[in-house]
């Protein structure tokens, strides 16, 4: 779980990058690798996408509230 005041926006930006997070009220992002199916490479790539979203402020393109389907 990651906590950030812009969690809803970050989740939306991650989805645009083909990463499917689980948003939890009020400000939590859950990223859960499946132990039997998720490779080290996939975890590494997910962290790199998260870094890109955060460093580039890509989440600022989205509203910071949960959509109908989170």
trRosetta pair geometry for C-beta under 8 A, 3 or more apart (Angstrom, degrees):
i j d omega theta_ij theta_ji phi_ij phi_ji
1 24 7.4 -40 -134 37 114 136
1 28 5.3 -19 -167 -167 109 113
1 29 7.0 143 -159 73 55 47
1 30 5.3 -25 -100 -97 74 74
2 7 7.6 166 99 -114 86 101
2 28 7.0 142 74 -159 44 59
2 29 4.4 -19 62 61 99 101
2 30 7.9 -174 21 -77 70 28
2 31 7.1 26 -4 3 110 105
3 7 7.2 -53 -154 -71 38 126
3 27 5.8 61 -161 110 76 96
3 28 5.6 -31 -97 -100 68 70
3 29 7.7 -169 -76 19 22 76
4 7 4.9 141 67 -67 81 75
4 10 6.0 46 79 -7 141 150
4 27 6.2 -142 74 168 36 100
4 29 6.6 1 25 -5 106 116
5 27 5.6 -24 -109 -145 32 143
6 9 4.6 -47 176 46 93 118
6 10 5.5 101 113 -29 89 97
6 27 8.0 54 20 -149 20 101
6 59 5.5 104 145 129 128 142
6 64 5.6 -88 -138 -112 65 123
7 10 5.7 -57 -143 37 30 111
7 11 6.3 33 159 -22 65 104
7 23 6.1 136 141 -139 102 93
7 24 7.9 -57 152 55 148 57
7 26 8.0 122 39 124 136 46
7 27 4.4 152 -2 -165 130 55
7 28 5.9 37 -141 29 160 12
7 29 5.0 -159 -149 -45 97 89
7 64 7.9 88 51 -154 51 93
8 11 5.8 -53 -151 32 30 112
8 12 6.7 29 152 -17 62 105
8 23 5.8 66 -106 -150 61 145
8 27 8.0 -75 -21 -117 79 57
8 62 7.6 -143 122 125 78 117
8 63 7.5 -38 118 110 121 62
8 64 4.9 118 63 -164 110 52
8 65 5.5 52 129 -86 167 4
8 66 5.4 -112 -123 -64 125 55
8 70 8.0 -90 -131 -138 86 97
9 12 5.7 -55 -153 35 33 111
9 13 6.4 31 152 -16 66 106
9 59 4.0 95 132 173 102 101
9 60 7.0 42 173 -79 143 26
9 62 4.4 158 -140 81 77 104
9 63 7.0 -155 -90 93 90 21
9 64 4.6 -41 -36 -90 107 75
10 13 5.7 -55 -148 38 34 111
10 14 6.3 36 152 -22 66 105
10 21 7.7 -1 116 37 87 164
10 29 5.9 -59 94 -74 123 146
10 50 7.9 39 -177 -142 114 83
10 53 6.2 106 -147 137 79 134
10 54 7.4 15 -123 -78 117 82
10 59 4.6 -28 -83 -103 54 144
11 14 5.7 -53 -147 35 31 113
11 15 6.5 36 153 -22 63 103
11 21 4.7 -121 -126 72 86 123
11 22 8.0 -91 -129 84 128 7
11 23 4.3 -50 -56 -67 169 111
11 29 5.8 -169 -70 -116 93 101
11 70 7.0 -8 134 178 151 87
12 15 5.7 -51 -152 30 32 114
12 16 6.9 34 150 -19 62 102
12 59 7.1 113 62 -138 89 76
12 62 4.0 158 86 -151 143 164
12 63 7.9 69 -9 50 166 59
12 67 7.4 104 -91 -20 113 120
13 16 5.7 -52 -157 31 36 114
13 17 6.8 23 149 -8 64 108
13 53 4.6 130 124 -144 129 121
13 58 4.6 127 -152 111 134 100
13 59 4.3 -97 -17 -88 143 65
13 61 7.0 111 -92 49 100 100
13 62 6.1 -138 -50 -1 81 134
14 17 5.6 -67 -154 45 37 106
14 19 4.1 -71 177 78 96 110
14 20 7.6 172 124 -79 105 13
14 21 5.0 54 85 -11 151 115
14 29 7.8 114 -5 -156 152 132
14 49 6.7 97 -133 130 78 117
14 50 6.8 4 -100 -92 112 73
14 53 6.1 -43 -71 -60 69 164
15 18 7.7 53 -173 -73 35 15
15 19 6.9 -99 -76 70 30 59
15 20 6.3 56 -108 -104 79 56
15 21 7.3 -100 -54 23 80 82
16 58 7.8 -138 68 154 133 125
17 49 4.7 155 140 -164 145 125
17 52 7.4 142 -114 79 155 125
17 53 6.7 -112 -11 -63 148 112
19 31 7.6 -18 173 -120 115 114
19 46 5.6 120 -122 -133 127 87
19 49 5.4 164 -32 100 138 149
19 50 7.4 -105 107 -59 174 80
21 29 5.1 -21 178 -166 143 94
21 30 6.4 140 -177 66 82 50
21 31 5.5 -49 -118 -79 89 78
22 29 7.5 128 68 -168 51 47
22 30 4.0 -30 68 66 103 108
22 31 7.6 179 22 -71 81 32
22 32 6.9 7 8 2 126 111
22 70 7.5 64 -157 117 50 119
23 28 7.3 134 -165 82 47 61
23 29 6.4 -24 -104 -106 60 61
23 30 7.7 -153 -67 20 13 83
23 66 6.1 176 112 -107 141 99
23 70 4.6 -126 49 -179 113 123
24 28 4.0 -25 68 73 102 113
24 29 7.6 -163 24 -72 82 17
24 30 5.9 60 -14 -21 117 111
25 28 7.5 -1 69 27 13 94
25 66 7.1 -55 -73 -36 93 141
31 46 6.5 144 -169 160 140 140
31 50 7.9 -61 -59 -68 158 139
33 38 3.6 -132 -167 80 101 165
33 42 7.2 136 -125 100 115 112
33 43 5.6 -24 -75 -85 149 102
33 46 7.9 -155 -73 15 103 158
34 37 4.4 10 93 44 117 105
34 38 5.1 130 52 -19 62 102
35 38 6.9 -36 -86 38 13 96
38 42 5.1 -119 -162 78 78 134
38 43 6.2 85 153 -52 113 90
39 42 4.8 103 55 3 76 98
39 43 7.3 -138 99 -1 45 84
40 43 5.7 -56 -153 37 35 111
40 44 6.2 37 150 -20 68 107
41 44 5.6 -54 -147 38 31 114
41 45 6.2 30 155 -18 65 107
42 45 5.7 -52 -143 38 31 111
42 46 6.4 37 154 -23 63 104
43 46 5.7 -53 -151 33 31 114
43 47 6.6 30 152 -17 64 104
44 47 5.9 -57 -153 35 31 109
44 48 6.5 31 150 -19 65 107
45 48 5.5 -53 -148 36 35 114
45 49 6.4 36 153 -20 66 102
46 49 5.8 -53 -149 35 32 110
46 50 6.4 33 151 -18 65 105
47 50 5.6 -52 -147 37 33 113
47 51 6.3 38 151 -21 65 104
48 51 5.6 -50 -148 35 32 114
48 52 6.5 36 151 -21 63 104
49 52 5.5 -51 -149 35 34 114
49 53 6.4 35 152 -20 66 104
50 53 5.7 -52 -148 35 32 112
50 54 6.3 23 156 -12 66 110
51 54 5.9 -61 -144 43 29 105
51 55 5.7 20 163 -12 69 114
52 55 6.2 -54 -129 43 23 103
52 56 5.7 0 173 4 61 121
52 58 7.0 21 131 -8 77 137
53 56 6.6 -71 -137 51 15 96
53 58 4.6 -89 -139 51 61 117
53 59 5.8 67 170 -42 100 91
54 57 7.6 19 -177 -73 28 40
54 59 7.5 14 -92 -6 48 119
57 60 4.7 9 160 -7 96 122
58 61 6.3 -34 179 9 56 113
59 62 6.0 -65 -170 37 56 107
66 70 5.1 -31 -155 -96 103 102
67 70 6.2 158 54 -91 76 43
